[in-house]
Amino acid sequence: MELADQVAVVTGSARGIGKTIAMILAEAGANIVISDLNVEAGKETVEVIKAMGREAIWVEADVSKSDQANLLIETTQEKFGRLDILVNNAGITRDNLLMRMSEDEWDSVIAVNLKGTYNCIRAATKIFMKQRTGRIINIASVVGQMGNAGQANYASSKAGVIGLTKSVAKELAARDILVNAVAPGFIETAMTEKIPEKAREALLQLIPLAKLGQPEDVAKVVLFLSSSRSSYITGQVINVDGGMVM
Ligand SMILES: NC(=O)c1ccc[n+]([C@@H]2O[C@H](COP(=O)([O-])OP(=O)(O)OC[C@H]3O[C@@H](n4cnc5c(N)ncnc54)[C@H](O)[C@@H]3O)[C@@H](O)[C@H]2O)c1
């Protein structure tokens, strides 16, 4: 068991990629803190993890609020007495062309995707610094590298996550705290199912592997970045995108 007795916090883990990350880390031996806004689905995910023979707790937290992010990490510390892995996965889209994009659409995406990642990193780093070890894995996106019409807010937030990842990696390297990002391409989840068929076909043309990714494709890389197999890797962005960005 690569992650035996380790503790992982996964934000936005009620469903989608976050849920699959939680399950793959649990399969590798970690105990998991499931956190999200979606209480019903979140509690169901906790039961799934428990059925796998691991400990799991539910903490409702809106990552865009620093007091809730702090409470998430404090609750983890109280329950498990440690924290080894933080996966910043919670994310939203509010798509619109720039000229039509409201201030609220801009602010909400930056608040969850970028500030939420900052909030959780700040809270968790207090523990990681004391432990002199820790892993932070931020879920970015190829859109933060390529841009995407209709997603100026989302692309900016994910480009911000990449800059945040590299800066914090430099700050925390001396304490053996490794900070990396995973940039998924087009992964089949609830977030992408609303994309119209025509746009879907156009997107497929951009993917050399000519198929959509699955949440497991992302989760396997998060497991690698959480484990001792990646002990000399920090400040990197690993693309899981079927070759979209080369
Ligand atoms: N699906 C894709 O193709 C794709 C591609 C690139 C990046 N990503 C990123 O992967 C991550 C997961 O995406 P997904 O496709 O599983 O989406 P999803 O919508 O299925 O899941 C996101 C989860 O985050 C939760 N969440 C939203 N706002 C939150 C908040 N303020 N605080 C806490 N939790 C919150 C939601 O309730 C939901 O359970 C996101 O960061 C997304 O930007 C997804």
The ligand as an SDF file (V2000), in Angstrom:
LIG
                    3D

 44 48  0  0  0  0  0  0  0  0999 V2000
  -13.9710   17.7870  -16.7810 N   0  0  0  0  0  0  0  0  0  0  0  0
  -12.9910   18.3160  -17.4990 C   0  0  0  0  0  0  0  0  0  0  0  0
  -12.9050   18.1350  -18.7100 O   0  0  0  0  0  0  0  0  0  0  0  0
  -11.9310   19.1570  -16.8350 C   0  0  0  0  0  0  0  0  0  0  0  0
  -10.8840   19.6070  -17.6180 C   0  0  0  0  0  0  0  0  0  0  0  0
   -9.8810   20.3680  -17.0440 C   0  0  0  0  0  0  0  0  0  0  0  0
   -9.9390   20.6530  -15.7060 C   0  0  0  0  0  0  0  0  0  0  0  0
  -10.9720   20.2140  -14.9510 N   0  0  0  0  0  0  0  0  0  0  0  0
  -10.9720   20.5730  -13.5360 C   0  0  0  0  0  0  0  0  0  0  0  0
  -11.1130   19.4110  -12.7510 O   0  0  0  0  0  0  0  0  0  0  0  0
  -11.7810   19.7390  -11.5250 C   0  0  0  0  0  0  0  0  0  0  0  0
  -12.9660   18.8100  -11.3250 C   0  0  0  0  0  0  0  0  0  0  0  0
  -13.8400   18.9640  -12.4200 O   0  0  0  0  0  0  0  0  0  0  0  0
  -15.0550   17.9690  -12.7360 P   0  0  0  0  0  0  0  0  0  0  0  0
  -15.1220   17.8300  -14.1930 O   0  0  0  0  0  0  0  0  0  0  0  0
  -14.9810   16.7630  -11.8830 O   0  0  0  0  0  0  0  0  0  0  0  0
  -16.2810   18.9140  -12.2950 O   0  0  0  0  0  0  0  0  0  0  0  0
  -17.5970   18.6210  -11.4440 P   0  0  0  0  0  0  0  0  0  0  0  0
  -18.4470   19.8260  -11.6400 O   0  0  0  0  0  0  0  0  0  0  0  0
  -18.1410   17.2730  -11.7590 O   0  0  0  0  0  0  0  0  0  0  0  0
  -17.0420   18.5760   -9.9400 O   0  0  0  0  0  0  0  0  0  0  0  0
  -16.5930   19.7270   -9.2610 C   0  0  0  0  0  0  0  0  0  0  0  0
  -16.9730   19.6030   -7.7980 C   0  0  0  0  0  0  0  0  0  0  0  0
  -16.5270   20.8010   -7.1270 O   0  0  0  0  0  0  0  0  0  0  0  0
  -17.5480   21.1960   -6.2270 C   0  0  0  0  0  0  0  0  0  0  0  0
  -17.4530   22.6320   -5.9530 N   0  0  0  0  0  0  0  0  0  0  0  0
  -17.8490   23.6510   -6.7380 C   0  0  0  0  0  0  0  0  0  0  0  0
  -17.6490   24.8150   -6.1290 N   0  0  0  0  0  0  0  0  0  0  0  0
  -17.1210   24.5420   -4.9090 C   0  0  0  0  0  0  0  0  0  0  0  0
  -16.7220   25.3380   -3.8070 C   0  0  0  0  0  0  0  0  0  0  0  0
  -16.8230   26.6650   -3.8190 N   0  0  0  0  0  0  0  0  0  0  0  0
  -16.1990   24.7150   -2.7090 N   0  0  0  0  0  0  0  0  0  0  0  0
  -16.1200   23.3670   -2.6760 C   0  0  0  0  0  0  0  0  0  0  0  0
  -16.4950   22.5600   -3.6770 N   0  0  0  0  0  0  0  0  0  0  0  0
  -16.9950   23.1480   -4.7810 C   0  0  0  0  0  0  0  0  0  0  0  0
  -18.8410   20.8320   -6.9340 C   0  0  0  0  0  0  0  0  0  0  0  0
  -19.9400   20.7610   -6.0310 O   0  0  0  0  0  0  0  0  0  0  0  0
  -18.4920   19.5010   -7.5780 C   0  0  0  0  0  0  0  0  0  0  0  0
  -18.7910   18.4140   -6.7370 O   0  0  0  0  0  0  0  0  0  0  0  0
  -12.1560   21.2210  -11.6370 C   0  0  0  0  0  0  0  0  0  0  0  0
  -11.1750   22.0160  -11.0010 O   0  0  0  0  0  0  0  0  0  0  0  0
  -12.1340   21.4570  -13.1280 C   0  0  0  0  0  0  0  0  0  0  0  0
  -11.9040   22.8120  -13.4350 O   0  0  0  0  0  0  0  0  0  0  0  0
  -11.9900   19.4630  -15.4900 C   0  0  0  0  0  0  0  0  0  0  0  0
  1  2  1  0
  2  3  2  0
  2  4  1  0
  4  5  1  0
  4 44  2  0
  5  6  2  0
  6  7  1  0
  7  8  2  0
  8  9  1  0
  8 44  1  0
  9 10  1  0
  9 42  1  0
 10 11  1  0
 11 12  1  0
 11 40  1  0
 12 13  1  0
 13 14  1  0
 14 15  2  0
 14 16  1  0
 14 17  1  0
 17 18  1  0
 18 19  2  0
 18 20  1  0
 18 21  1  0
 21 22  1  0
 22 23  1  0
 23 24  1  0
 23 38  1  0
 24 25  1  0
 25 26  1  0
 25 36  1  0
 26 27  1  0
 26 35  1  0
 27 28  2  0
 28 29  1  0
 29 30  1  0
 29 35  2  0
 30 31  1  0
 30 32  2  0
 32 33  1  0
 33 34  2  0
 34 35  1  0
 36 37  1  0
 36 38  1  0
 38 39  1  0
 40 41  1  0
 40 42  1  0
 42 43  1  0
M  CHG  2   8   1  16  -1
M  END
$$$$
